[in-house]
């Protein structure tokens, strides 16, 4: 059970330290305000040689994570940086996400054979270079993004920018974006 910012930070620390939490289930039990976390460290990273993804299930329980702030030009940024064979559901996030490649309000990049991002929302601004999305930066094969929405702005300094997903190779169903989407390069869309 994730009840506060300290619990959420511990999850990030453990996953980024190599704990996959494969087949483990986490549930948010309260709203969390990250106002005292000026630069959030995403849960899961590809910024090490072998990659350290979150591989469990994270259920936001319909609660909100407010004031998510990520600054700088790191890759794989969002509440989650990198997930594989994972489920992220019922997760509502508000904040400002700024990175380089693979930037999303909920997840930077999704990889693996079975992934689901279900019933999630992001309200705020996402900025990056390539693979920039309101919900997820890059969706790989066999991932389903369903019943999600994004509100705010999504901007890419290069290409592959979308209101829901910067690049979508899986299924995107029943989603909408009330976002201003812009790209300095090509491949930009309201959804993907």
Contact map, one row per residue, 1 for C-alpha under 8 A:
111000000000000000000000011110000000000000000000000000000000000000000000000000000000000000000000000000000000000000000000000000000000000000000000000000000000000000000000000000000000000000000000
111100110000000000000000011111000000000000000000000000000000000000000000000000000000000000000000000000000000000000000000000000000000000000000000000000000000000000000000000000000000000000000000
111110110000000000000000000111110000000000000000000000000000000000000000000000000000000000000000000000000000000000000000000000000000000000000000000000000000000000000000000000000000000000000000
011111110000000000000000000001110000000000000000000000000000000000000000000000000000000000000000000000000000000000000000000000000000000000000000000000000000000000000000000000000000000000000000
001111111000000000000000000000011100000000000000000000000000000000000000000000000000000000000000000000000000000000000000000000000000000000000000000000000000000000000000000000000000000000000000
000111111100000000000000000000000000000000000000000000000000000000000000000000000000000000000000000000000000000000000000000000000000000000000000000000000000000000000000000000000000000000000000
011111111110000000000000000000000000000000000000000000000000000000000000000000000000000000000000000000000000000000000000000000000000000000000000000000000000000000000000000000000000000000000000
011111111111000000000000000000000000000000000000000000000000000000000000000000000000000000000000000000000000000000000000000000000000000000000000000000000000000000000000000000000000000000000000
000011111111100000000000000000000000000010000000000000000000000000000000000000000000000000000000000000000000000000000000000000000000000000000000000000000000000000000000000000000000000000000000
000001111111110000000000000000000000000000000000000000000000000000000000000000000000000000000000000000000000000000000000000000000000000000000000000000000000000000000000000000000000000000000000
000000111111111000000000000000000000000000100000000000000000000000000000000000000000000000000000000000000000000000000000000000000000000000000000000000000000000000000000000000000000000000000000
000000011111111100000000000000000000000011110000000000000000000000000000000000000000000000000000000000000000000000000000000000000000000000000000000000000000000000000000000000000000000000000000
000000001111111110000000000000000000000000100000000000000000000000000000000000000000000000000000000000000000000000000000000000000000000000000000000000000000000000000000000000000000000000000000
000000000111111111100000000000000000000000000000000000000000000000000000000000000000000000000000000000000000000000000000000000000000000000000000000000000000000000000000000000000000000000000000
000000000011111111111000000000000000000000110000000111000000000000000000000000000000000000000000000000000000000000000000000000000000000000000000000000000000000000000000000000000000000000000000
000000000001111111100000000000000000000000111000000110000000000000000000000000000000000000000000000000000000000000000000000000000000000000000000000000000000000000000000000000000000000000000000
000000000000111111100000000000000000000000000000000100000000000000000000000000000000000000000000000000000000000000000000000000000000000000000000000000000000000000000000000000000000000000000000
000000000000011111110000000000000000000000000000000100000000000000000000000000000000000000000000000000000000000000000000000000000000000000000000000000000000000000000000000000000000000000000000
000000000000011111111000000000000000000000000000000101000000000000000000000000000000000000000000000000000000000000000000000000000000000000000000000000000000000000000000000000000000000000000000
000000000000001001111100000000000000000000000000000111110000000000000000000000000000000000000000000000000000000000000000000000000000000000000000000000000000000000000000000000000000000000000000
000000000000001000111111000000000000000000000000000001110000000000000000000000000000000000000000000000000000000000000000000000000000000000000000000000000000000000000000000000000000000000000000
000000000000000000011111000000000000000000000000000001110000000000000000000000000000000000000000000000000000000000000000000000000000000000000000000000000000000000000000000000000000000000000000
000000000000000000001111100000000000000000000000000000111000000000000000000000000000000000000000000000000000000000000000000000000000000000000000000000000000000000000000000000000000000000000000
000000000000000000001111110000000000000000000000000000011000000000000000000000000000000000000000000000000000000000000000000000000000000000000000000000000000000000000000000000000000000000000000
000000000000000000000011111000000000000000000000000000011110000000000000000000000000000000000000000000000000000000000000000000000000000000000000000000000000000000000000000000000000000000000000
110000000000000000000001111100000000000000000000000000011110000000000000000000000000000000000000000000000000000000000000000000000000000000000000000000000000000000000000000000000000000000000000
110000000000000000000000111110000000000000000000000000000111100000000000000000000000000000000000000000000000000000000000000000000000000000000000000000000000000000000000000000000000000000000000
111000000000000000000000011111100000000000000000000000000111101000000000000000000000000000000000000000000000000000000000000000000000000000000000000000000000000000000000000000000000000000000000
111000000000000000000000001111100000000000000000000000000001101000000000000000000000000000000000000000000000000000000000000000000000000000000000000000000000000000000000000000000000000000000000
011100000000000000000000000111110000000000000000000000000000001100000000000000000000000000000000000000000000000000000000000000000000000000000000000000000000000000000000000000000000000000000000
001100000000000000000000000111111000000000000000000000000000001111000000000000000000000000000000000000000000000000000000000000000000000000000000000000000000000000000000000000000000000000000000
001110000000000000000000000001111100000000000000000000000000001111000000000000000000000000000000000000000000000000000000000000000000000000000000000000000000000000000000000000000000000000000000
000010000000000000000000000000111111000000000000000000000000000011110000000000000000000000000000000000000000000000000000000000000000000000000000000000000000000000000000000000000000000000000000
000010000000000000000000000000011111110000000000000000000000000011111000000000000000000000000000000000000000000000000000000000000000000000000000000000000000000000000000000000000000000000000000
000000000000000000000000000000001111110000000000000000000000000001110000000000000000000000000000000000000000000000000000000000000000000000000000000000000000000000000000000000000000000000000000
000000000000000000000000000000001111110000000000000000000000000000000000000000000000000000000000000000000000000000000000000000000000000000000000000000000000000000000000000000000000000000000000
000000000000000000000000000000000111111100000000000000000000000000011000000000000000000000000000000000000000000000000000000000000000000000000000000000000000000000000000000000000000000000000000
000000000000000000000000000000000111111100000000000000000000000000001100000000000000000000000000000000000000000000000000000000000000000000000000000000000000000000000000000000000000000000000000
000000000000000000000000000000000000111110000000000000000000000000001110000000000000000000000000000000000000000000000000000000000000000000000000000000000000000000000000000000000000000000000000
000000000000000000000000000000000000111111000000000000000000000000011100000000100000000000000000000000000000000000000000000000000000000000000000000000000000000000000000000000000000000000000000
000000001001000000000000000000000000001111100000000000000000000000000100000000100000000000000000000000000000000000000000000000000000000000000000000000000000000000000000000000000000000000000000
000000000001000000000000000000000000000111111000000000000000000000000000000111111000000000000000000000000000000000000000000000000000000000000000000000000000000000000000000000000000000000000000
000000000011101100000000000000000000000011111000000011000000000000000000000000111100000000000000000000000000000000000000000000000000000000000000000000000000000000000000000000000000000000000000
000000000001001100000000000000000000000001111100000111000000000000000000000000011110000000000000000000000000000000000000000000000000000000000000000000000000000000000000000000000000000000000000
000000000000000100000000000000000000000001111111001110000000000000000000000100001100000000000000000000000000000000000000000000000000000000000000000000000000000000000000000000000000000000000000
000000000000000000000000000000000000000000011111111110000000000000000000000100001100000000000000000000000000000000000000000000000000000000000000000000000000000000000000000000000000000000000000
000000000000000000000000000000000000000000001111101000000000000000000000001100000000000000000000000000000000000000000000000000000000000000000000000000000000000000000000000000000000000000000000
000000000000000000000000000000000000000000001111111100000000000000000000000000000000000000000000000000000000000000000000000000000000000000000000000000000000000000000000000000000000000000000000
000000000000000000000000000000000000000000000111111000000000000000000000000000000000000000000000000000000000000000000000000000000000000000000000000000000000000000000000000000000000000000000000
000000000000000000000000000000000000000000000101111100000000000000000000000000000000000000000000000000000000000000000000000000000000000000000000000000000000000000000000000000000000000000000000
000000000000000000000000000000000000000000001111111110000000000000000000000000000000000000000000000000000000000000000000000000000000000000000000000000000000000000000000000000000000000000000000
000000000000001111110000000000000000000000011101011111000000000000000000000000000100000000000000000000000000000000000000000000000000000000000000000000000000000000000000000000000000000000000000
000000000000001100010000000000000000000000111100001111100000000000000000000000001111000000000000000000000000000000000000000000000000000000000000000000000000000000000000000000000000000000000000
000000000000001000111100000000000000000000110000000111110000000000000000000000010111010000000000000000000000000000000000000000000000000000000000000000000000000000000000000000000000000000000000
000000000000000000011110000000000000000000000000000011111000000000000000000000000011111000000000000000000000000000000000000000000000000000000000000000000000000000000000000000000000000000000000
000000000000000000011111110000000000000000000000000001111100000000000000000000000000111000000000000000000000000000000000000000000000000000000000000000000000000000000000000000000000000000000000
000000000000000000000011110000000000000000000000000000111110000000000000000000000000011110000000000000000000000000000000000000000000000000000000000000000000000000000000000000000000000000000000
000000000000000000000000111100000000000000000000000000011111000000000000000000000000001110000000000000000000000000000000000000000000000000000000000000000000000000000000000000000000000000000000
000000000000000000000000111100000000000000000000000000001111100000000000000000000000000111100000000000000000000000000000000000000000000000000000000000000000000000000000000000000000000000000000
000000000000000000000000001110000000000000000000000000000111111100000000000000000000000111110000000000000000000000000000000000000000000000000000000000000000000000000000000000000000000000000000
000000000000000000000000001110000000000000000000000000000011111000000000000000000000000011100000000000000000000000000000000000000000000000000000000000000000000000000000000000000000000000000000
000000000000000000000000000000000000000000000000000000000001111100000000000000000000000001110000000000000000000000000000000000000000000000000000000000000000000000000000000000000000000000000000
000000000000000000000000000111110000000000000000000000000001111110000000000000000000000001110000000000000000000000000000000000000000000000000000000000000000000000000000000000000000000000000000
000000000000000000000000000001110000000000000000000000000001011111000000000000000000000000111100000000000000000000000000000000000000000000000000000000000000000000000000000000000000000000000000
000000000000000000000000000000111100000000000000000000000000001111110000000000000000000000111100000000000000000000000000000000000000000000000000000000000000000000000000000000000000000000000000
000000000000000000000000000000111110000000000000000000000000000111110000000000000000000000001110000000000000000000000000000000000000000000000000000000000000000000000000000000000000000000000000
000000000000000000000000000000001110000000000000000000000000000011111000000000000000000000000111000000000000000000000000000000000000000000000000000000000000000000000000000000000000000000000000
000000000000000000000000000000001110100100000000000000000000000011111100000000100000000000001111100000000000000000000000000000000000000000000000000000000000000000000000000000000000000000000000
000000000000000000000000000000000100111100000000000000000000000000111110000000000000000000000011100000000000000000000000000000000000000000000000000000000000000000000000000000000000000000000000
000000000000000000000000000000000000011110000000000000000000000000011111000011000000000000000001111000000000000000000000000000000000000000000000000000000000000000000000000000000000000000000000
000000000000000000000000000000000000001000000000000000000000000000001111100000000000000000000000111000000000000000000000000000000000000000000000000000000000000000000000000000000000000000000000
000000000000000000000000000000000000000000000000000000000000000000000111110000000000000000000000011100000000000000000000000000000000000000000000000000000000000000000000000000000000000000000000
000000000000000000000000000000000000000000000000000000000000000000000011111000000000000000000000011100000000000000000000000000010000000000000000000000000000000000000000000000000000000000000000
000000000000000000000000000000000000000000000000000000000000000000000001111110000000000000000000001110000000000000000000000000000000000000000000000000000000000000000000000000000000000000000000
000000000000000000000000000000000000000000000010000000000000000000000000111110000000000000000000001111100001000000000000000000000000000000000000000000000000000000000000000000000000000000000000
000000000000000000000000000000000000000001001110000000000000000000000000011111001100000000000000001111100011100000000000000000000000000000000000000000000000000000000000000000000000000000000000
000000000000000000000000000000000000000001000000000000000000000000000100011111111100000000000000111001110011000000000000000000000000000000000000000000000000000000000000000000000000000000000000
000000000000000000000000000000000000000001000000000000000000000000000100000111111000000000000000100000111111000000000000000000000000000000000000000000000000000000000000000000000000000000000000
000000000000000000000000000000000000000111100000000000000000000000010000000011111000000000001000000000001110000000000000000000000000000000000000000000000000000000000000000000000000000000000000
000000000000000000000000000000000000000001110000000001000000000000000000000011111110000000000000000000000111000000000000000000000000000000000000000000000000000000000000000000000000000000000000
000000000000000000000000000000000000000001111100000010000000000000000000000111111110000000000000000000100011100000000000000000000000000000000000000000000000000000000000000000000000000000000000
000000000000000000000000000000000000000000111100000111000000000000000000000110011111000000000000000000000011111000000000000000000000000000000000000000000000000000000000000000000000000000000000
000000000000000000000000000000000000000000010000000011100000000000000000000000011111110000000000000000000010111000000000000000000000000000000000000000000000000000000000000000000000000000000000
000000000000000000000000000000000000000000000000000011100000000000000000000000000111110000000000000000000000011111100000000000000000000000000000000000000000000000000000000000000000000000000000
000000000000000000000000000000000000000000000000000000110000000000000000000000000011111000000000000000000000001111100000000000000000000000000000000000000000000000000000000000000000000000000000
000000000000000000000000000000000000000000000000000001111000000000000000000000000011111100000000000000000000000001110000000000000000000000000000000000000000000000000000000000000000000000000000
000000000000000000000000000000000000000000000000000000111100000000000000000000000000111110000000000000000000000000111100000000000000000000000000000000000000000000000000000000000000000000000000
000000000000000000000000000000000000000000000000000000001111000000000000000000000000011111100000000000000000000000011101000000000000000000000000000000000000000000000000000000000000000000000000
000000000000000000000000000000000000000000000000000000001111100000000000000000000000001111100000000000000000000000011111000000000000000000000000000000000000000000000000000000000000000000000000
000000000000000000000000000000000000000000000000000000000011111000000000000000000000000111110000000000000000000000000111000000000000000000000000000000000000000000000000000000000000000000000000
000000000000000000000000000000000000000000000000000000000011111110000000000000000000000111111000000000000000000000000011100000000000000000000000000000000000000000000000000000000000000000000000
000000000000000000000000000000000000000000000000000000000001011110000000000000000000000001111100000000000000000000000001110000000000000000000000000000000000000000000000000000000000000000000000
000000000000000000000000000000000000000000000000000000000000000111010000000000100000000000111110000000001100000000000000111000000000000000000000000000000000000000000000000000000000000000000000
000000000000000000000000000000000000000000000000000000000000000111110000000000000000000000011111000000000000000000000000011100000000000000000000000000000000000000000000000000000000000000000000
000000000000000000000000000000000000000000000000000000000000000001111000000000000000000000001111100000001000000000000000011110000000000000000000000000000000000000000000000000000000000000000000
000000000000000000000000000000000000000000000000000000000000000000111100000000000000000000000111110000001000000000000000000111000000000000000000000000000000000000000000000000000000000000000000
000000000000000000000000000000000000000000000000000000000000000000011110000011000000000000000011111000111000000000000000000011100000000000000000000000000000000000000000000000000000000000000000
000000000000000000000000000000000000000000000000000000000000000000000111100010000000000000000001111100100000000000000000000001110000000000000000000000000000000000000000000000000000000000000000
000000000000000000000000000000000000000000000000000000000000000000000111111110000000000000000000111111100000000000000000000000111000000000000000000000000000000000000000000000000000000000000000
000000000000000000000000000000000000000000000000000000000000000000000001111100000000000000000000011111100000000000000000000000111100000000000000000000000000000000000000000000000000000000000000
000000000000000000000000000000000000000000000000000000000000000000000000011100000000000000000000001111100000000000000000000000011111000010000000000000000000000000000000000000000000000000000000
000000000000000000000000000000000000000000000000000000000000000000000000001110000000000000000000001111110001100000000000000000010111000111000000000000000000000000000000000000000000000000000000
000000000000000000000000000000000000000000000000000000000000000000000000001111001000000000000000111111111011100000000000000001110111100110000000000000000000000000000000000000000000000000000000
000000000000000000000000000000000000000000000000000000000000000000000000000011000000000000000000100001111111100000000000000001000001111110000000000000000000000000001000000000000000000000000000
000000000000000000000000000000000000000000000000000000000000000000000000000001100000000000001011100000111111000000000000011011000000111100000000000000000000000000000000000000000000000000000000
000000000000000000000000000000000000000000000000000000000000000000000000000001110000000000001000000000011111000000000001110000000000011100000000000000000000000000000000000000000000000000000000
000000000000000000000000000000000000000000000000000000000000000000000000000111111110000000000000000000111111110000000000000000000000001110000000000000000000000000000000000000000000000000000000
000000000000000000000000000000000000000000000000000000000000000000000000001111011100000000000000000001111111110000000000000000000001000111000000000000000000000000000000000000000000000000000000
000000000000000000000000000000000000000000000000000000000000000000000000000100001110000000000000000001110011111000000000000000000000000111110000000000000000000000000000000000000000000000000000
000000000000000000000000000000000000000000000000000000000000000000000000000000000111000000000000000000000011111100100000000000000000000101110010000000000000000000000000000000000000000000000000
000000000000000000000000000000000000000000000000000000000000000000000000000000000111100000000000000000000000111110100000000000000000000000111010000000000000000000000000000000000000000000000000
000000000000000000000000000000000000000000000000000000000000000000000000000000000001100000000000000000000000011111100000000000000000000000011110000000000000000000000000000000000000000000000000
000000000000000000000000000000000000000000000000000000000000000000000000000000000001100000000000000000000000001111100000000000000000000000001110000000000000000000000000000000000000000000000000
000000000000000000000000000000000000000000000000000000000000000000000000000000000001110000000000000000000000000111110000000000000000000000000110000000000000000000000000000000000000000000000000
000000000000000000000000000000000000000000000000000000000000000000000000000000000001111000000000000000000000011111111000000000000000000000000111000000000000000000000000000000000000000000000000
000000000000000000000000000000000000000000000000000000000000000000000000000000000000011110000000000000000000000001111100000000000000000000000011110000000000000000000000000000000000000000000000
000000000000000000000000000000000000000000000000000000000000000000000000000000000000001110000000000000000000000000111111000000000000000000000011110100000000000000000000000000000000000000000000
000000000000000000000000000000000000000000000000000000000000000000000000000000000000001111000000000000000000000000011111000000000000000000000001111100000000000000000000000000000000000000000000
000000000000000000000000000000000000000000000000000000000000000000000000000000000000000011100000000000000000000000001111100000000000000000000000011100000000000000000000000000000000000000000000
000000000000000000000000000000000000000000000000000000000000000000000000000000000000000111110000000000000100000000001111110000000000001000000000001110000000000000000000000000000000000000000000
000000000000000000000000000000000000000000000000000000000000000000000000000000000000000000111000000000000100000000000011111000000000001000000000000111000000000000000000000000000000000000000000
000000000000000000000000000000000000000000000000000000000000000000000000000000000000000000011110000000001100000000000001111100000000011000000000000011100000000000000000000000000000000000000000
000000000000000000000000000000000000000000000000000000000000000000000000000000000000000000001110000000001000000000000000111110000000000000000000000001110000000000000000000000000000000000000000
000000000000000000000000000000000000000000000000000000000000000000000000000000000000000000000111000000000000000000000000011111000000000000000000000000111000000000000000000000000000000000000000
000000000000000000000000000000000000000000000000000000000000000000000000000000000000000000000011100000001000000000000000001111100000010000000000000000011100000000000000000000000000000000000000
000000000000000000000000000000000000000000000000000000000000000000000000000000000000000000000001110000111000000000000000000111110001110000000000000000001110000000000000000000000000000000000000
000000000000000000000000000000000000000000000000000000000000000000000000000000000000000000000000111100100000000000000000000011111001000000000000000000000111100000000000000000000000000000000000
000000000000000000000000000000000000000000000000000000000000000000000000100000000000000000000000011111100000000000000000000001111111000000000000000000000011100000000000000000000000000000000000
000000000000000000000000000000000000000000000000000000000000000000000000000000000000000000000000001110000000000000000000000000111111000000000000000000000011111000000000000000000000000000000000
000000000000000000000000000000000000000000000000000000000000000000000000000000000000000000000000000111100000000000000000000000011111000000000000000000000001111110000100000000000000000000000000
000000000000000000000000000000000000000000000000000000000000000000000000000000000000000000000000000011100000000000000000000000011111100011000000000000000001001110001110000000000000000000000000
000000000000000000000000000000000000000000000000000000000000000000000000000000000000000000000000000011110001000000000000000001111111110111000000000000000111000111001110000000000000000000000000
000000000000000000000000000000000000000000000000000000000000000000000000000000000000000000000000000000111000000000000000000001000011111111000000000000000100000011111110000000000000000000000001
000000000000000000000000000000000000000000000000000000000000000000000000000000000000000000000000000000011100000000000000010011000001111110000000000001101100000001111100000000001010000000000000
000000000000000000000000000000000000000000000000000000000000000000000000000000000000000000000000000000011110000000000001110000000000111110000000000111000000000000111000000000000000000000000000
000000000000000000000000000000000000000000000000000000000000000000000000000000000000000000000000000001111111110000000000000000000001111111100000000000000000000000011100000000000000000000000000
000000000000000000000000000000000000000000000000000000000000000000000000000000000000000000000000000011110011100000000000000000000011111111100000000000000000000010001110000000000000000000000000
000000000000000000000000000000000000000000000000000000000000000000000000000000000000000000000000000001000001110000000000000000000011100111110000000000000000000000001111000000000000000000000000
000000000000000000000000000000000000000000000000000000000000000000000000000000000000000000000000000000000000111000000000000000000000000111111010000000000000000000001111110000000000000000000000
000000000000000000000000000000000000000000000000000000000000000000000000000000000000000000000000000000000000111100000000000000000000000001111110000000000000000000000001110000000000000000000000
000000000000000000000000000000000000000000000000000000000000000000000000000000000000000000000000000000000000001110000000000000000000000000111110000000000000000000000000110000000000000000000000
000000000000000000000000000000000000000000000000000000000000000000000000000000000000000000000000000000000000000111100000000000000000000000011111000000000000000000000000111000000000000000000000
000000000000000000000000000000000000000000000000000000000000000000000000000000000000000000000000000000000000011111111000000000000000000000111111100000000000000000000000111000000000000000000000
000000000000000000000000000000000000000000000000000000000000000000000000000000000000000000000000000000000000000000111100000000000000000000000111110000000000000000000000011110000000000000000000
000000000000000000000000000000000000000000000000000000000000000000000000000000000000000000000000000000000000000000011100000000000000000000000011111100000000000000000000011110100000000000000000
000000000000000000000000000000000000000000000000000000000000000000000000000000000000000000000000000000000000000000011110000000000000000000000001111100000000000000000000001111100000000000000000
000000000000000000000000000000000000000000000000000000000000000000000000000000000000000000000000000000000000000000000111000000000000000000000000111110000000000000000000000011100000000000000000
000000000000000000000000000000000000000000000000000000000000000000000000000000000000000000000000000000000000000000001111100000000000001000000000111111000000000000010000000001110000000000000000
000000000000000000000000000000000000000000000000000000000000000000000000000000000000000000000000000000000000000000000001110000000000001000000000001111100000000000010000000000111100000000000000
000000000000000000000000000000000000000000000000000000000000000000000000000000000000000000000000000000000000000000000000111000000000011000000000000111110000000000110000000000011110000000000000
000000000000000000000000000000000000000000000000000000000000000000000000000000000000000000000000000000000000000000000000011100000000010000000000000011111000000000000000000000001110000000000000
000000000000000000000000000000000000000000000000000000000000000000000000000000000000000000000000000000000000000000000000001110000000000000000000000001111100000000000000000000000111000000000000
000000000000000000000000000000000000000000000000000000000000000000000000000000000000000000000000000000000000000000000000000111000000010000000000000000111110000000100000000000000011100000000000
000000000000000000000000000000000000000000000000000000000000000000000000000000000000000000000000000000000000000000000000000011100001110000000000000000011111000011100000000000000011110000000000
000000000000000000000000000000000000000000000000000000000000000000000000000000000000000000000000000000000000000000000000000001111001000000000000000000001111100010000000000000000000111000000000
000000000000000000000000000000000000000000000000000000000000000000000000000000000000000000000000000000000000000000000000000000111111000000000000000000000111111110000000000000000000011110000000
000000000000000000000000000000000000000000000000000000000000000000000000000000000000000000000000000000000000000000000000000000111100000000000000000000000011111000000000000000000000001110000000
000000000000000000000000000000000000000000000000000000000000000000000000000000000000000000000000000000000000000000000000000000001100000000000000000000000001111100000000000000000000001111000000
000000000000000000000000000000000000000000000000000000000000000000000000000000000000000000000000000000000000000000000000000000001110000000000000000000000001111110000000000000000000001111110000
000000000000000000000000000000000000000000000000000000000000000000000000000000000000000000000000000000000000000000000000000000000111000000000000000000000001011111000110000000000000001001110001
000000000000000000000000000000000000000000000000000000000000000000000000000000000000000000000000000000000000000000000000000000000111100010000000000000000111001111101110000000000000111000111001
000000000000000000000000000000000000000000000000000000000000000000000000000000000000000000000000000000000000000000000000000000000001110000000000000000000100000111111110000000000000100000011111
000000000000000000000000000000000000000000000000000000000000000000000000000000000000000000000000000000000000000000000000000000000000111000000000000001001100000011111100000000011111100000001111
000000000000000000000000000000000000000000000000000000000000000000000000000000000000000000000000000000000000000000000000000000000000111100000000000111000000000001111100000000111000000000000111
000000000000000000000000000000000000000000000000000000000000000000000000000000000000000000000000000000010000000000000000000000000011111111100000000000000000000011111111000000000000000000000011
000000000000000000000000000000000000000000000000000000000000000000000000000000000000000000000000000000000000000000000000000000000111110111100000000000000000000111111111000000000000000000010001
000000000000000000000000000000000000000000000000000000000000000000000000000000000000000000000000000000000000000000000000000000000011100011100000000000000000000111001111100000000000000000000001
000000000000000000000000000000000000000000000000000000000000000000000000000000000000000000000000000000000000000000000000000000000000000001110000000000000000000000001111111100000000000000000001
000000000000000000000000000000000000000000000000000000000000000000000000000000000000000000000000000000000000000000000000000000000000000000111110000000000000000000000011111000000000000000000000
000000000000000000000000000000000000000000000000000000000000000000000000000000000000000000000000000000000000000000000000000000000000000000111111100000000000000000000001111100000000000000000000
000000000000000000000000000000000000000000000000000000000000000000000000000000000000000000000000000000000000000000000000000000000000000000000111110000000000000000000001111110000000000000000000
000000000000000000000000000000000000000000000000000000000000000000000000000000000000000000000000000000000000000000000000000000000000000000000001110000000000000000000001011111100000000000000000
000000000000000000000000000000000000000000000000000000000000000000000000000000000000000000000000000000000000000000000000000000000000000000000001111000000000000000000000001111100000000000000000
000000000000000000000000000000000000000000000000000000000000000000000000000000000000000000000000000000000000000000000000000000000000000000000000011100000000000000000000000111110000000000000000
000000000000000000000000000000000000000000000000000000000000000000000000000000000000000000000000000000000000000000000000000000000000000000000000111110000000000000010000000111111000000000000010
000000000000000000000000000000000000000000000000000000000000000000000000000000000000000000000000000000000000000000000000000000000000000000000000000111000000000000110000000001111100000000000010
000000000000000000000000000000000000000000000000000000000000000000000000000000000000000000000000000000000000000000000000000000000000010000000000000011100000000000110000000000111110000000000110
000000000000000000000000000000000000000000000000000000000000000000000000000000000000000000000000000000000000000000000000000000000000000000000000000011110000000000100000000000011111000000000000
000000000000000000000000000000000000000000000000000000000000000000000000000000000000000000000000000000000000000000000000000000000000010000000000000001111100000000100000000000001111100000000100
000000000000000000000000000000000000000000000000000000000000000000000000000000000000000000000000000000000000000000000000000000000000000000000000000000011100000000100000000000000111110000000100
000000000000000000000000000000000000000000000000000000000000000000000000000000000000000000000000000000000000000000000000000000000000000000000000000000001110000011100000000000000011111000011100
000000000000000000000000000000000000000000000000000000000000000000000000000000000000000000000000000000000000000000000000000000000000000000000000000000000111000010000000000000000001111100010000
000000000000000000000000000000000000000000000000000000000000000000000000000000000000000000000000000000000000000000000000000000000000000000000000000000000011111110000000000000000000111111110000
000000000000000000000000000000000000000000000000000000000000000000000000000000000000000000000000000000000000000000000000000000000000000000000000000000000001111000000000000000000000011111000000
000000000000000000000000000000000000000000000000000000000000000000000000000000000000000000000000000000000000000000000000000000000000000000000000000000000001111000000000000000000000001111100000
000000000000000000000000000000000000000000000000000000000000000000000000000000000000000000000000000000000000000000000000000000000000000000000000000000000000011100000000000000000000001111110000
000000000000000000000000000000000000000000000000000000000000000000000000000000000000000000000000000000000000000000000000000000000000000000000000000000000000001110000000000000000000001011111000
000000000000000000000000000000000000000000000000000000000000000000000000000000000000000000000000000000000000000000000000000000000000000000000000000000000000001111000100000000000000111001111101
000000000000000000000000000000000000000000000000000000000000000000000000000000000000000000000000000000000000000000000000000000000000000000000000000000000000000011100000000000000000100000111111
000000000000000000000000000000000000000000000000000000000000000000000000000000000000000000000000000000000000000000000000000000000000000000000000000000000000000001110000000000001011100000011111
000000000000000000000000000000000000000000000000000000000000000000000000000000000000000000000000000000000000000000000000000000000000000000000000000000000000000001111000000000111000000000001111
000000000000000000000000000000000000000000000000000000000000000000000000000000000000000000000000000000000000000000000000000000000000100000000000000000000000000111111111000000000000000000011111
